[in-house]
Amino acid sequence: TARDVVVACMDGLLNNDSPWANSGLEICWDYSSDRNRAAQGGSFDEFITYASNPTFSTMVNAKEYSIENVGAYIKGTNTRGAMQTVLVKVRPLKGEERSFLWTMAQERRPPRQGL
């Protein structure tokens, strides 16, 4: 489910460097769509650089997070996969709590079809 993917990503980000360096970011990268990957530079190394920005970095090695809401499941159509949003509140190591809205879309094309 969309919630399961977000939990996997956030759990990884909470302990980003365990069991290896940037393993949490790697989980997020593995679940990213081709469109998202292209927007972040197209490579995992570019994504690591992107993840150090002041907004995204609040999720990396944060104190804790909570799932605040899971949006309605929107069935897929002929032109796009099913979609669902997940609202996450993050308590970073430094600074104030911040909320993130994850928009999850099921892939329709190989190699990640159905994910």
MMTF fields as JSON, N, C-alpha, C and O atoms, coordinates in Angstrom:
{
  "mmtfVersion": "1.0.0",
  "mmtfProducer": "UNKNOWN",
  "numBonds": 459,
  "numAtoms": 460,
  "numGroups": 115,
  "numChains": 1,
  "numModels": 1,
  "chainsPerModel": [1],
  "groupsPerChain": [115],
  "chainIdList": ["A"],
  "bondAtomList": [4, 2, 8, 6, 12, 10, 16, 14, 20, 18, 24, 22, 28, 26, 32, 30, 36, 34, 40, 38, 44, 42, 48, 46, 52, 50, 56, 54, 60, 58, 64, 62, 68, 66, 72, 70, 76, 74, 80, 78, 84, 82, 88, 86, 92, 90, 96, 94, 100, 98, 104, 102, 108, 106, 112, 110, 116, 114, 120, 118, 124, 122, 128, 126, 132, 130, 136, 134, 140, 138, 144, 142, 148, 146, 152, 150, 156, 154, 160, 158, 164, 162, 168, 166, 172, 170, 176, 174, 180, 178, 184, 182, 188, 186, 192, 190, 196, 194, 200, 198, 204, 202, 208, 206, 212, 210, 216, 214, 220, 218, 224, 222, 228, 226, 232, 230, 236, 234, 240, 238, 244, 242, 248, 246, 252, 250, 256, 254, 260, 258, 264, 262, 268, 266, 272, 270, 276, 274, 280, 278, 284, 282, 288, 286, 292, 290, 296, 294, 300, 298, 304, 302, 308, 306, 312, 310, 316, 314, 320, 318, 324, 322, 328, 326, 332, 330, 336, 334, 340, 338, 344, 342, 348, 346, 352, 350, 356, 354, 360, 358, 364, 362, 368, 366, 372, 370, 376, 374, 380, 378, 384, 382, 388, 386, 392, 390, 396, 394, 400, 398, 404, 402, 408, 406, 412, 410, 416, 414, 420, 418, 424, 422, 428, 426, 432, 430, 436, 434, 440, 438, 444, 442, 448, 446, 452, 450, 456, 454],
  "bondOrderList": [1, 1, 1, 1, 1, 1, 1, 1, 1, 1, 1, 1, 1, 1, 1, 1, 1, 1, 1, 1, 1, 1, 1, 1, 1, 1, 1, 1, 1, 1, 1, 1, 1, 1, 1, 1, 1, 1, 1, 1, 1, 1, 1, 1, 1, 1, 1, 1, 1, 1, 1, 1, 1, 1, 1, 1, 1, 1, 1, 1, 1, 1, 1, 1, 1, 1, 1, 1, 1, 1, 1, 1, 1, 1, 1, 1, 1, 1, 1, 1, 1, 1, 1, 1, 1, 1, 1, 1, 1, 1, 1, 1, 1, 1, 1, 1, 1, 1, 1, 1, 1, 1, 1, 1, 1, 1, 1, 1, 1, 1, 1, 1, 1, 1],
  "groupList": [{"groupName": "THR", "atomNameList": ["N", "CA", "C", "O"], "elementList": ["N", "C", "C", "O"], "formalChargeList": [0, 0, 0, 0], "bondAtomList": [1, 0, 2, 1, 3, 2], "bondOrderList": [1, 1, 2], "singleLetterCode": "T", "chemCompType": "L-PEPTIDE LINKING"}, {"groupName": "ALA", "atomNameList": ["N", "CA", "C", "O"], "elementList": ["N", "C", "C", "O"], "formalChargeList": [0, 0, 0, 0], "bondAtomList": [1, 0, 2, 1, 3, 2], "bondOrderList": [1, 1, 2], "singleLetterCode": "A", "chemCompType": "L-PEPTIDE LINKING"}, {"groupName": "ARG", "atomNameList": ["N", "CA", "C", "O"], "elementList": ["N", "C", "C", "O"], "formalChargeList": [0, 0, 0, 0], "bondAtomList": [1, 0, 2, 1, 3, 2], "bondOrderList": [1, 1, 2], "singleLetterCode": "R", "chemCompType": "L-PEPTIDE LINKING"}, {"groupName": "ASP", "atomNameList": ["N", "CA", "C", "O"], "elementList": ["N", "C", "C", "O"], "formalChargeList": [0, 0, 0, 0], "bondAtomList": [1, 0, 2, 1, 3, 2], "bondOrderList": [1, 1, 2], "singleLetterCode": "D", "chemCompType": "L-PEPTIDE LINKING"}, {"groupName": "VAL", "atomNameList": ["N", "CA", "C", "O"], "elementList": ["N", "C", "C", "O"], "formalChargeList": [0, 0, 0, 0], "bondAtomList": [1, 0, 2, 1, 3, 2], "bondOrderList": [1, 1, 2], "singleLetterCode": "V", "chemCompType": "L-PEPTIDE LINKING"}, {"groupName": "CYS", "atomNameList": ["N", "CA", "C", "O"], "elementList": ["N", "C", "C", "O"], "formalChargeList": [0, 0, 0, 0], "bondAtomList": [1, 0, 2, 1, 3, 2], "bondOrderList": [1, 1, 2], "singleLetterCode": "C", "chemCompType": "L-PEPTIDE LINKING"}, {"groupName": "MET", "atomNameList": ["N", "CA", "C", "O"], "elementList": ["N", "C", "C", "O"], "formalChargeList": [0, 0, 0, 0], "bondAtomList": [1, 0, 2, 1, 3, 2], "bondOrderList": [1, 1, 2], "singleLetterCode": "M", "chemCompType": "L-PEPTIDE LINKING"}, {"groupName": "GLY", "atomNameList": ["N", "CA", "C", "O"], "elementList": ["N", "C", "C", "O"], "formalChargeList": [0, 0, 0, 0], "bondAtomList": [1, 0, 2, 1, 3, 2], "bondOrderList": [1, 1, 2], "singleLetterCode": "G", "chemCompType": "PEPTIDE LINKING"}, {"groupName": "LEU", "atomNameList": ["N", "CA", "C", "O"], "elementList": ["N", "C", "C", "O"], "formalChargeList": [0, 0, 0, 0], "bondAtomList": [1, 0, 2, 1, 3, 2], "bondOrderList": [1, 1, 2], "singleLetterCode": "L", "chemCompType": "L-PEPTIDE LINKING"}, {"groupName": "ASN", "atomNameList": ["N", "CA", "C", "O"], "elementList": ["N", "C", "C", "O"], "formalChargeList": [0, 0, 0, 0], "bondAtomList": [1, 0, 2, 1, 3, 2], "bondOrderList": [1, 1, 2], "singleLetterCode": "N", "chemCompType": "L-PEPTIDE LINKING"}, {"groupName": "SER", "atomNameList": ["N", "CA", "C", "O"], "elementList": ["N", "C", "C", "O"], "formalChargeList": [0, 0, 0, 0], "bondAtomList": [1, 0, 2, 1, 3, 2], "bondOrderList": [1, 1, 2], "singleLetterCode": "S", "chemCompType": "L-PEPTIDE LINKING"}, {"groupName": "PRO", "atomNameList": ["N", "CA", "C", "O"], "elementList": ["N", "C", "C", "O"], "formalChargeList": [0, 0, 0, 0], "bondAtomList": [1, 0, 2, 1, 3, 2], "bondOrderList": [1, 1, 2], "singleLetterCode": "P", "chemCompType": "L-PEPTIDE LINKING"}, {"groupName": "TRP", "atomNameList": ["N", "CA", "C", "O"], "elementList": ["N", "C", "C", "O"], "formalChargeList": [0, 0, 0, 0], "bondAtomList": [1, 0, 2, 1, 3, 2], "bondOrderList": [1, 1, 2], "singleLetterCode": "W", "chemCompType": "L-PEPTIDE LINKING"}, {"groupName": "GLU", "atomNameList": ["N", "CA", "C", "O"], "elementList": ["N", "C", "C", "O"], "formalChargeList": [0, 0, 0, 0], "bondAtomList": [1, 0, 2, 1, 3, 2], "bondOrderList": [1, 1, 2], "singleLetterCode": "E", "chemCompType": "L-PEPTIDE LINKING"}, {"groupName": "ILE", "atomNameList": ["N", "CA", "C", "O"], "elementList": ["N", "C", "C", "O"], "formalChargeList": [0, 0, 0, 0], "bondAtomList": [1, 0, 2, 1, 3, 2], "bondOrderList": [1, 1, 2], "singleLetterCode": "I", "chemCompType": "L-PEPTIDE LINKING"}, {"groupName": "TYR", "atomNameList": ["N", "CA", "C", "O"], "elementList": ["N", "C", "C", "O"], "formalChargeList": [0, 0, 0, 0], "bondAtomList": [1, 0, 2, 1, 3, 2], "bondOrderList": [1, 1, 2], "singleLetterCode": "Y", "chemCompType": "L-PEPTIDE LINKING"}, {"groupName": "GLN", "atomNameList": ["N", "CA", "C", "O"], "elementList": ["N", "C", "C", "O"], "formalChargeList": [0, 0, 0, 0], "bondAtomList": [1, 0, 2, 1, 3, 2], "bondOrderList": [1, 1, 2], "singleLetterCode": "Q", "chemCompType": "L-PEPTIDE LINKING"}, {"groupName": "PHE", "atomNameList": ["N", "CA", "C", "O"], "elementList": ["N", "C", "C", "O"], "formalChargeList": [0, 0, 0, 0], "bondAtomList": [1, 0, 2, 1, 3, 2], "bondOrderList": [1, 1, 2], "singleLetterCode": "F", "chemCompType": "L-PEPTIDE LINKING"}, {"groupName": "LYS", "atomNameList": ["N", "CA", "C", "O"], "elementList": ["N", "C", "C", "O"], "formalChargeList": [0, 0, 0, 0], "bondAtomList": [1, 0, 2, 1, 3, 2], "bondOrderList": [1, 1, 2], "singleLetterCode": "K", "chemCompType": "L-PEPTIDE LINKING"}],
  "groupTypeList": [0, 1, 2, 3, 4, 4, 4, 1, 5, 6, 3, 7, 8, 8, 9, 9, 3, 10, 11, 12, 1, 9, 10, 7, 8, 13, 14, 5, 12, 3, 15, 10, 10, 3, 2, 9, 2, 1, 1, 16, 7, 7, 10, 17, 3, 13, 17, 14, 0, 15, 1, 10, 9, 11, 0, 17, 10, 0, 6, 4, 9, 1, 18, 13, 15, 10, 14, 13, 9, 4, 7, 1, 15, 14, 18, 7, 0, 9, 0, 2, 7, 1, 6, 16, 0, 4, 8, 4, 18, 4, 2, 11, 8, 18, 7, 13, 13, 2, 10, 17, 8, 12, 0, 6, 1, 16, 13, 2, 2, 11, 11, 2, 16, 7, 8],
  "groupIdList": [1, 2, 3, 4, 5, 6, 7, 8, 9, 10, 11, 12, 13, 14, 15, 16, 17, 18, 19, 20, 21, 22, 23, 24, 25, 26, 27, 28, 29, 30, 31, 32, 33, 34, 35, 36, 37, 38, 39, 40, 41, 42, 43, 44, 45, 46, 47, 48, 49, 50, 51, 52, 53, 54, 55, 56, 57, 58, 59, 60, 61, 62, 63, 64, 65, 66, 67, 68, 69, 70, 71, 72, 73, 74, 75, 76, 77, 78, 79, 80, 81, 82, 83, 84, 85, 86, 87, 88, 89, 90, 91, 92, 93, 94, 95, 96, 97, 98, 99, 100, 101, 102, 103, 104, 105, 106, 107, 108, 109, 110, 111, 112, 113, 114, 115],
  "secStructList": [7, 2, 2, 2, 2, 2, 2, 2, 2, 2, 2, 2, 2, 2, 6, 6, 6, 1, 1, 1, 6, 6, 2, 2, 2, 2, 2, 2, 2, 2, 2, 7, 7, 2, 2, 2, 2, 2, 2, 6, 6, 1, 1, 2, 2, 2, 2, 2, 2, 2, 6, 6, 1, 6, 6, 4, 4, 4, 6, 6, 6, 7, 1, 3, 3, 3, 3, 3, 3, 3, 7, 7, 7, 5, 7, 7, 7, 1, 1, 1, 7, 7, 3, 3, 3, 3, 3, 3, 3, 3, 3, 7, 1, 1, 1, 7, 7, 3, 3, 3, 3, 3, 3, 3, 3, 7, 7, 7, 1, 6, 6, 1, 6, 6, 7],
  "xCoordList": [0.834, 0.0, 0.881, 2.079, 0.275, 1.011, 1.587, 2.728, 0.787, 1.257, 2.481, 3.436, 2.462, 3.591, 4.876, 5.953, 4.762, 5.936, 6.482, 7.693, 5.593, 6.033, 6.687, 7.718, 6.104, 6.699, 8.085, 9.019, 8.231, 9.544, 10.556, 11.693, 10.143, 11.042, 11.389, 12.56, 10.404, 10.65, 11.459, 12.344, 11.167, 11.974, 13.434, 14.348, 13.644, 15.001, 15.665, 16.838, 14.921, 15.493, 15.824, 16.779, 15.041, 15.329, 16.72, 17.389, 17.135, 18.459, 19.191, 19.59, 19.357, 19.837, 21.128, 21.303, 22.012, 23.32, 23.455, 24.57, 22.335, 22.363, 21.475, 20.305, 21.943, 23.202, 24.404, 25.522, 24.239, 25.37, 25.029, 23.883, 26.008, 25.842, 24.755, 24.759, 23.832, 22.727, 21.783, 21.128, 21.71, 20.788, 19.333, 18.5, 19.011, 17.651, 17.302, 16.199, 18.238, 18.018, 17.898, 17.144, 18.641, 18.567, 17.174, 16.675, 16.553, 15.183, 14.248, 13.437, 14.364, 13.522, 13.776, 12.836, 15.04, 15.406, 14.804, 14.281, 14.879, 14.356, 12.853, 12.362, 12.12, 10.674, 10.31, 9.139, 11.287, 11.001, 10.608, 11.111, 9.706, 9.308, 10.401, 11.267, 10.358, 11.322, 11.225, 12.242, 10.028, 9.831, 10.497, 11.154, 10.324, 10.953, 12.476, 13.191, 12.959, 14.407, 14.989, 16.038, 14.305, 14.783, 14.801, 15.724, 13.782, 13.698, 14.812, 15.203, 15.324, 16.386, 17.772, 18.745, 17.887, 19.189, 19.47, 20.434, 18.637, 18.756, 19.68, 19.704, 20.444, 21.334, 21.192, 20.758, 21.561, 21.484, 22.406, 22.05, 23.577, 24.494, 23.869, 24.029, 23.164, 22.477, 21.346, 21.09, 20.676, 19.616, 20.192, 19.579, 21.35, 22.004, 22.274, 22.039, 22.762, 23.007, 21.701, 21.638, 20.65, 19.341, 18.829, 18.258, 19.031, 18.502, 19.139, 18.649, 20.203, 20.838, 20.237, 20.678, 19.231, 18.619, 17.885, 17.524, 17.663, 17.106, 15.736, 15.412, 14.941, 13.615, 13.694, 13.297, 14.199, 14.261, 15.11, 14.78, 16.195, 17.126, 16.505, 17.05, 15.37, 14.721, 14.192, 13.97, 13.987, 13.531, 14.685, 14.477, 15.894, 17.057, 17.586, 17.936, 17.635, 18.087, 17.264, 17.795, 15.973, 15.072, 14.88, 15.227, 14.321, 14.024, 12.9, 12.996, 11.83, 10.667, 9.749, 9.906, 8.793, 7.759, 6.456, 6.435, 5.378, 4.071, 3.265, 3.355, 2.477, 1.552, 0.317, -0.372, 0.037, -1.08, -2.378, -3.465, -2.257, -3.454, -3.078, -2.021, -3.95, -3.818, -5.03, -6.168, -4.782, -5.875, -6.645, -6.27, -7.715, -8.559, -7.774, -6.934, -8.06, -7.46, -8.163, -9.387, -7.39, -7.946, -7.568, -6.389, -8.57, -8.326, -7.577, -7.698, -6.795, -6.067, -7.0, -8.139, -6.49, -7.233, -6.403, -5.367, -6.862, -6.106, -4.791, -3.883, -4.684, -3.502, -2.595, -1.498, -3.012, -2.168, -2.55, -3.654, -1.61, -1.842, -2.652, -2.918, -3.034, -3.777, -2.921, -1.691, -3.591, -2.883, -3.418, -4.57, -2.559, -2.96, -1.933, -0.743, -2.392, -1.479, -1.329, -2.217, -0.169, 0.116, 0.738, 1.768, 0.104, 0.602, 1.445, 0.982, 2.69, 3.649, 4.119, 4.461, 4.134, 4.71, 6.063, 6.177, 7.093, 8.462, 8.968, 8.807, 9.581, 10.245, 11.751, 12.328, 12.387, 13.81, 14.691, 14.225, 15.96, 16.914, 17.04, 17.164, 17.008, 17.084, 15.935, 15.541, 15.401, 14.345, 12.961, 12.788, 11.986, 10.582, 10.041, 10.595, 8.926, 8.242, 7.844, 7.575, 7.82, 7.457, 6.594, 6.808, 5.619, 4.753, 5.12, 5.49, 5.008, 5.283, 4.103, 3.597, 3.673, 2.608, 3.244, 3.721, 3.243, 3.77, 2.628, 1.564, 2.838, 1.851, 2.389, 3.389, 1.713, 2.156, 1.292, 0.066, 1.959, 1.254, 1.799, 3.01, 0.899, 1.29, 1.85, 1.277, 2.958, 3.588, 2.772, 2.209, 2.716, 1.966, 2.861, 2.389, 4.159, 5.056, 6.217, 6.649, 6.704, 7.885, 9.066, 9.075, 10.031, 10.224, 9.531, 9.535, 8.934, 8.32, 6.787, 6.098, 6.277, 4.837, 4.184, 4.615, 3.14, 2.402, 2.92, 2.262, 4.082, 4.633, 4.065, 4.411],
  "yCoordList": [-1.186, 0.0, 1.253, 1.181, 2.388, 3.656, 3.903, 4.342, 3.615, 3.809, 2.951, 3.42, 1.704, 0.799, 1.326, 1.225, 1.884, 2.423, 3.625, 3.747, 4.514, 5.697, 5.283, 5.84, 4.32, 3.831, 3.237, 3.488, 2.461, 1.894, 3.0, 2.932, 4.017, 5.137, 5.915, 6.209, 6.246, 7.039, 6.255, 6.818, 4.971, 4.155, 4.132, 4.215, 4.021, 4.058, 5.399, 5.461, 6.478, 7.81, 8.116, 8.842, 7.568, 7.798, 7.289, 7.863, 6.223, 5.62, 5.534, 4.456, 6.68, 6.732, 5.965, 5.38, 5.958, 5.341, 3.951, 3.481, 3.292, 1.939, 1.045, 1.381, -0.035, -0.712, -0.205, -0.639, 0.682, 1.271, 2.73, 3.15, 3.483, 4.914, 5.148, 4.548, 6.028, 6.44, 5.304, 5.369, 4.272, 3.169, 3.635, 3.119, 4.599, 5.137, 5.893, 5.755, 6.69, 7.392, 6.402, 6.628, 5.31, 4.292, 3.658, 3.361, 3.454, 2.928, 3.896, 3.485, 5.177, 6.187, 6.197, 6.249, 6.149, 6.143, 4.933, 5.051, 3.77, 2.548, 2.636, 2.04, 3.369, 3.52, 4.707, 4.885, 5.516, 6.722, 6.38, 5.426, 7.173, 7.018, 7.567, 8.32, 7.19, 7.72, 9.24, 9.92, 9.769, 11.215, 11.901, 12.93, 11.325, 11.883, 11.778, 12.719, 10.65, 10.475, 11.52, 12.104, 11.749, 12.739, 14.136, 14.914, 14.451, 15.774, 15.981, 17.117, 14.9, 14.996, 14.826, 14.688, 14.833, 14.754, 13.447, 13.352, 12.428, 11.19, 10.136, 9.015, 10.456, 9.452, 9.45, 10.435, 8.339, 8.241, 9.264, 9.845, 9.491, 10.491, 11.888, 12.644, 12.23, 13.524, 13.588, 14.642, 12.46, 12.413, 12.639, 13.325, 12.075, 12.29, 13.779, 14.323, 14.429, 15.874, 16.622, 17.507, 16.268, 16.899, 16.738, 17.671, 15.563, 15.266, 16.104, 16.111, 16.798, 17.652, 19.059, 19.9, 19.318, 20.649, 20.852, 19.877, 22.109, 22.384, 21.758, 21.482, 21.534, 20.948, 19.432, 18.862, 18.781, 17.322, 16.802, 15.781, 17.49, 16.995, 16.889, 16.202, 17.561, 17.414, 16.0, 15.593, 15.242, 13.859, 12.894, 11.806, 13.289, 12.405, 12.425, 13.477, 11.252, 11.093, 11.932, 12.441, 12.071, 12.818, 12.066, 10.89, 12.764, 12.121, 11.107, 9.969, 11.551, 10.673, 11.225, 12.352, 10.399, 10.832, 10.159, 9.178, 10.711, 10.071, 10.218, 11.226, 9.19, 9.246, 9.984, 9.505, 11.134, 11.96, 11.634, 11.742, 11.237, 10.96, 10.165, 10.377, 9.261, 8.544, 8.919, 8.682, 9.506, 9.973, 8.831, 7.663, 9.196, 8.212, 7.544, 8.17, 6.289, 5.54, 5.944, 5.865, 6.373, 6.784, 5.716, 5.509, 5.044, 3.96, 4.458, 5.614, 3.55, 3.862, 3.996, 3.53, 4.638, 4.805, 4.226, 3.604, 4.432, 3.97, 4.725, 4.238, 5.906, 6.739, 6.888, 7.432, 6.427, 6.536, 5.447, 4.904, 5.143, 4.14, 4.699, 5.899, 3.825, 4.237, 5.202, 5.158, 6.075, 7.087, 7.157, 6.815, 7.608, 7.831, 8.757, 8.682, 9.619, 10.518, 10.055, 9.427, 10.391, 10.081, 11.335, 11.819, 11.853, 13.034, 12.591, 11.837, 13.067, 12.671, 13.908, 14.921, 13.824, 14.885, 14.399, 13.297, 15.225, 14.859, 15.792, 17.011, 15.185, 15.957, 15.798, 14.77, 16.817, 16.71, 16.82, 17.189, 16.497, 16.647, 18.106, 18.42, 18.994, 20.428, 21.122, 20.72, 22.159, 22.923, 22.436, 21.568, 23.024, 22.752, 21.588, 21.204, 21.033, 19.965, 20.477, 21.66, 19.551, 19.886, 18.757, 17.589, 19.109, 18.105, 17.925, 18.877, 16.69, 16.344, 15.559, 14.646, 15.914, 15.178, 14.334, 14.856, 13.033, 12.086, 11.715, 11.295, 11.863, 11.458, 10.203, 10.242, 9.111, 7.822, 7.444, 7.554, 6.999, 6.567, 5.205, 4.993, 4.302, 2.964, 3.011, 3.655, 2.334, 2.309, 1.447, 0.425, 1.874, 1.142, 0.48, -0.31, 0.804, 0.3, -0.488, -0.198, -1.48, -2.202, -1.227, -0.231, -1.435, -2.651, -2.618, -3.623, -1.486, -1.393, -1.473, -0.986, -2.071, -2.178, -2.823, -3.878, -2.178, -2.708, -2.254, -2.482, -1.617, -1.13, 0.219, 0.786],
  "zCoordList": [0.0, 0.0, 0.0, 0.272, -0.305, -0.273, 1.119, 1.264, 2.128, 3.51, 3.793, 4.411, 3.35, 3.577, 2.933, 3.52, 1.736, 1.049, 1.805, 1.992, 2.239, 2.982, 4.3, 4.678, 4.996, 6.246, 5.972, 6.734, 4.908, 4.571, 4.306, 4.773, 3.558, 3.268, 4.53, 4.77, 5.326, 6.527, 7.563, 8.207, 7.73, 8.65, 8.19, 9.01, 6.89, 6.361, 6.585, 6.952, 6.367, 6.548, 8.0, 8.276, 8.938, 10.359, 10.74, 11.599, 10.101, 10.343, 9.011, 8.571, 8.386, 7.013, 6.771, 5.702, 7.718, 7.489, 8.099, 8.331, 8.36, 8.893, 8.021, 7.842, 7.488, 7.793, 6.983, 7.262, 6.004, 5.276, 4.981, 5.143, 4.557, 4.294, 3.251, 2.177, 3.591, 2.701, 2.318, 1.278, 3.143, 2.841, 2.894, 2.149, 3.758, 3.806, 2.539, 2.01, 2.052, 0.783, -0.367, -1.313, -0.285, -1.331, -1.393, -2.479, -0.243, -0.222, -0.939, -1.769, -0.617, -1.287, -2.792, -3.586, -3.177, -4.589, -5.296, -6.405, -4.652, -5.261, -5.526, -6.484, -4.693, -4.879, -5.767, -6.101, -6.152, -6.936, -8.366, -8.958, -8.898, -10.295, -11.208, -10.763, -12.478, -13.441, -13.524, -13.656, -13.448, -13.505, -12.312, -12.467, -11.126, -9.933, -10.032, -9.687, -10.497, -10.639, -11.598, -11.325, -12.716, -13.679, -13.06, -13.3, -12.266, -11.636, -10.616, -10.348, -10.048, -9.032, -9.631, -8.889, -10.95, -11.6, -12.313, -13.073, -12.079, -12.829, -12.267, -12.775, -11.232, -10.653, -9.136, -8.537, -8.531, -7.076, -6.421, -5.396, -6.993, -6.431, -6.441, -5.483, -7.508, -7.573, -6.539, -5.955, -6.319, -5.315, -3.917, -3.099, -3.642, -2.346, -2.154, -1.075, -3.189, -3.122, -2.884, -2.031, -3.64, -3.478, -2.045, -1.48, -1.46, -0.125, 0.975, 2.104, 0.67, 1.674, 1.711, 2.494, 0.865, 0.89, 2.221, 2.88, 2.621, 3.955, 4.236, 5.391, 3.209, 3.428, 3.538, 4.554, 2.508, 2.502, 3.649, 4.252, 3.954, 4.969, 6.365, 7.228, 6.598, 7.906, 8.121, 9.262, 7.037, 7.17, 7.431, 7.968, 7.051, 7.158, 8.595, 9.13, 9.197, 10.587, 11.567, 12.554, 11.292, 12.174, 13.491, 13.603, 14.49, 15.781, 15.632, 16.092, 14.976, 14.822, 13.743, 13.273, 13.37, 12.424, 12.817, 13.561, 12.3, 12.494, 11.21, 10.509, 10.923, 9.802, 10.299, 11.199, 9.727, 10.17, 9.432, 9.999, 8.17, 7.393, 6.144, 5.549, 5.764, 4.496, 3.669, 4.074, 2.506, 1.652, 1.025, 1.127, 0.384, -0.298, -1.43, -2.077, -1.648, -2.743, -4.029, -4.125, -5.011, -6.299, -7.318, -7.604, -7.861, -8.808, -10.025, -10.429, -10.6, -11.816, -13.012, -12.993, -14.04, -15.288, -16.427, -16.194, -17.661, -18.82, -18.995, -19.668, -18.398, -18.614, -17.395, -17.523, -16.225, -15.03, -14.039, -14.075, -13.155, -12.13, -10.969, -10.901, -10.069, -8.869, -8.057, -8.109, -7.306, -6.534, -5.112, -4.843, -4.211, -2.823, -2.18, -2.486, -1.297, -0.584, 0.862, 1.437, 1.427, 2.828, 3.438, 2.969, 4.482, 5.171, 6.357, 7.213, 6.4, 7.429, 8.18, 7.569, 9.503, 10.327, 10.814, 11.352, 10.623, 10.975, 12.065, 11.997, 13.068, 14.124, 13.901, 14.256, 13.31, 12.988, 14.225, 15.303, 14.057, 15.159, 15.568, 16.752, 14.582, 14.843, 14.132, 13.038, 14.753, 14.115, 14.495, 15.35, 13.831, 14.137, 13.322, 12.292, 13.827, 13.098, 11.717, 11.513, 10.799, 9.429, 8.886, 9.212, 8.06, 7.444, 5.973, 5.285, 5.515, 4.119, 3.571, 4.223, 2.385, 1.711, 0.614, -0.393, 0.825, -0.156, -1.096, -0.643, -2.376, -3.378, -4.058, -4.774, -3.82, -4.336, -5.541, -5.507, -6.6, -7.811, -8.22, -8.27, -8.507, -8.912, -10.33, -11.209, -10.544, -11.86, -12.817, -12.425, -14.078, -15.088, -16.128, -16.945, -16.098, -17.128, -16.498, -15.383, -17.235, -16.765, -16.631, -17.355, -15.786, -15.006, -13.646, -12.936, -13.267, -11.931, -11.994, -11.097, -13.028, -13.203, -11.991, -11.527, -11.486, -10.352, -8.995, -7.98, -8.959, -7.681, -7.334, -6.297]
}
